[in-house]
Each structure stands twice: as structure tokens, then as C-alpha cells.
Amino acid sequence: MRKALTLIELILSMMIIGIVFTVIPRLVQSMNQSAQVTVKEEAMYNAMTQMGQIINLPWDNGNTQNPQILSVTNGVTAYDCNTTSGYRIGGFIGGRNCIGTPLSASTVIGREDAEYNDVDDFHDANISADKNCSGVVKGIYQIGTTITYVDDPASVGNATLNTAPKAANQSSNTKRVLVRVGYGPDSKLSGCITSLEYHSFNIGHIQINSRPWN
């Protein structure tokens, strides 16, 4: 019975151990990178899904009751409705819901009731406002949505989309929607994964006249 390894067996054993210690770290690294890519893809998909929900909702809670363009406190006056002619800049007579006394848009951003039924209902006041999209709730990643009133673009010339939020209790014809995704406290990474931006405008709902087919 042998009590020791031969030189060839010792060399082969060392080669196998060397290969194992070379391959396993790379395999683990590859698996971690794959998991990170999966997290990013899931986070971006959910962010796009949330943005898709928001942009298909009525502009303000007032639009859930009436399809007309709403009256705002600090918007560009050129966008105000002419309630006599039913005309508004950028529209056509009777085609932009300007007839009648317009309802006032809410100056408060956030949910007016228990339902998510208009654009600013998705505003989350608890999301961190820093540029790293820091998550404050446990999880691998966190989606946060902030919605603010911003100055209206100019009615003539070059239109610039503004980003600075207006003061409290002021409303305009423009809401800026910002959906951000950042790594959460349970992740080893930090910073933003992605951010999506959309400007929603006070244009009411276009109604299509219909006639019965005889």
C-alpha cells in the first residue's frame, strides 16, 4: 500500500486546484454581473410601466369630473380659454373644451382621494430628492415619482420646457413628471439606475362628436 503521492499526481493535483481557484471567482463575478443586469432591466421596465400609467390619466382631478381645460393661477395668459368663442391658442373653435366657465385646477400636488385617477396622484413626497436617486425603503431598488407645477413654455417663438418647480399654492398649465429609479438600501450599489421625464399639459379631453348610423 502506497503512503505518498507520486510526483505526477502531485503536479496534476496542483494544476486542478489552480484551475478551480481561477475559474470559480470569475464564475461568481459573472453571476453577480448577470444579477445586476437583471435588476436594472426589471427596474427600468417597472419605471416605464409607471410612466405609461401616469401619461394616460386625466391631467388634474377636475378633469375626472369635466373634460374641459381648467383655470390655473399662474399660467401664461395666452393659454387661457376664451369662454365666449370657445377658442384657445393651439386649438380650434369649439374643439378644445373652452365653452362655459372653466373649473379651477388644484394647486395641491398629490392624491385628493383614495384613488390614483389623475396625473399628480402618483407624486411621492417621501422619495429622496438627491441626484443619486437614493432609496429610503428596504429593497434592491426603488422607484420614486415626483410631480411639480413648472412655468409654461412660451406661446410664441422657441418653446423651452422648464424644470424649476413653482411655489406652493401656485398652478400652471404644465406639470413635470419625473420617474427615478435608484438602488435601495439592500443593494451593494448606489446611485441612479435611470430616470424618465415627461411634461403633461392642461389641454382637457378632446371629445369626438358622433351621430347614429341610419
N, C-alpha and C positions, 0 to 999 in steps of 0.2 A: 504494500500500500504506500502511495506517494505521500510525502509530508510537505511538499513545496510545489510552487508553480514553475513551469519551465520559463525560459526567457521569452519565447514566442508568445506564450499565454499571457505573460505579464505585459508585454508590449500591446497585444490585442486588447487587453482589459483597459489599459491606459487610453488607447485610441477610442474605445467605446465611451468611456467616461468623459473624455474631452468632447466628443461629438454631442453627447447628451447635454452637457453644460453649455455648449454653444448654441444648440438648436432651441432648447426649452425657453431661454429668455427672449429669443426672437419670436417664438410662437406666442408667448404671453403678451409681448408688446403688440404683435399683430392682432391678437384677440381684443386687446384694450382699444386699439385704434378703430377696429370694426365696431365695437360697442359705442364709441364716441360718435362715429358717423351715424349709427342708428339713432342715437339720442338726438343729434342735430336734425336728421330727417324728420323724426316724429315731431320735434318741437316746431320746425318750420311749417309742417303740414297743419298742425293744430292752430298755429298763428294765422295762416291763410284761411283756414276754415272759420275762425272767429271774425276775421276781417270781412269775409264773404257774408256772414250773418249780419254784420253791422250795416254794410252798404246797401242791403236790400230792405232795411227798415225805414219807416217814416222819419223825416228829418227831426221832428220835435213831437212832444206829447200832444200838442194842439193838432197835429196832422193825423192823429189817430181818431180824432173826432170830426175833422173837417179837412178836405183836401187842398184848401186854398193856401196861397203864400201868406206867411204870417208877418205881423208887425213887430219890428225889433227896436231896441232902444238906441243903439249906437252904430247902426249900419250906414253905408253910403246911401244918401238920399236918392241918388239916381236909380237905385234898385227898388224904390218904394212903388207900391201899386197905385195906379190911377183908378180909383174906385168908380169914377164916372164913366170913363171909356172902357174900362176893363183891360187896359193895356199896361204892360210893363216892359221896360227895356229888355231886349233879347227875346221877346216873345211876340205874339200876335194878338190882335183884338179878340178877347173872349177865350183865348187859348191858354192863359196862364192863371186862371182862377183868381182874378183880381176884382171881380164884381162883388159888391157888398162890403160891409165893414169887416176888415181883417181881424182875426184873433191875434192876441199877443203871444209871442214866443216866450217860453220860460227863460228867465235869467239864471236859473239854477241848473247846474250840470249834475246829472245823477238820476236815479230812479224816483219817479213820482209815486209809484205804486209797487206792488209786488211783482209785476210782470216786466220782462225785457221786451218792450214793444216799440221803442224808438231809439234813435242813434245813440244819444248820450246816456242811456240806461246802462251801458257797458263800462262807464267810467269807474275806475277803481282807485279810490283816494289813498289806498294803503300801499300801492306799488312804489317802490323806491324811485326817486327822481334823478338818481345819479346817472352818469353816462355809461356805467358798466352794467346797467340793467340788473342790478343786484336783486336776488330773490330773498324774500323775508319769510317765506313759508317753506317748511321742510319739503324736499323733493330734489330730483336730479336737475330739473329745470322748472322755470316759472314763466307764465305768460301774464303780462300786465298791460292794461289798456288805459290810456289817458285821453280824455276828450276835453277840448277847451274852445271857447269862442276866440276867434282871431279877427283882425281887421279885414274887411272886404277888399278884394282886388279892385284896382281902378276900373271904372266903367268905360274908359276910352284909352287908347294907346296900348302900351305893353302891360299886360296883366301879370303881377307878381303875387305868388302865393305866400302869405305871411305865416309866421310860426309863433310869434310872441303872443302869449295869452292876454286877453283883455282883463281889465279889473273886475272884481266881484260885482255882481248885480248889473253887469252890462251884457247886452246881447248884440250880435251882428248877424249878417246873412251867411256867415261862414263858420263851420265847426271843423276843427282839425282833429283827426283821429290818428293816434299813434299807438300801434300794437308792437310791444317789445318782448323779446324772449331772451332771458339770461339764465346762466347756470345757477342752480339753487344751492342751499347750504349743504345738501347731501352729496354734492359733486366735488371732485378734487380740483375741478377747473373753475375759473371765474371769468366774468366779463359777459359781453353780449354774444348771442348766437346770431340773431338777426333782428331787424326792425322793419315795420311796414307803416307807410304813411298815406293818408287819404284825406282830402278836403271835401266835406259834404256841404251842399249849398241849399239855401232856402228857396226852392223852386216849386213847392207844393207837389201835387199829383196831377199829371195830365189825364184828363178824362176824355174818352172817345165816345162821341155820340153814336147811338145805334138806332136802327129802325127795323121794325118787324118785316120779315120777308113774306110778301103776299103771292 
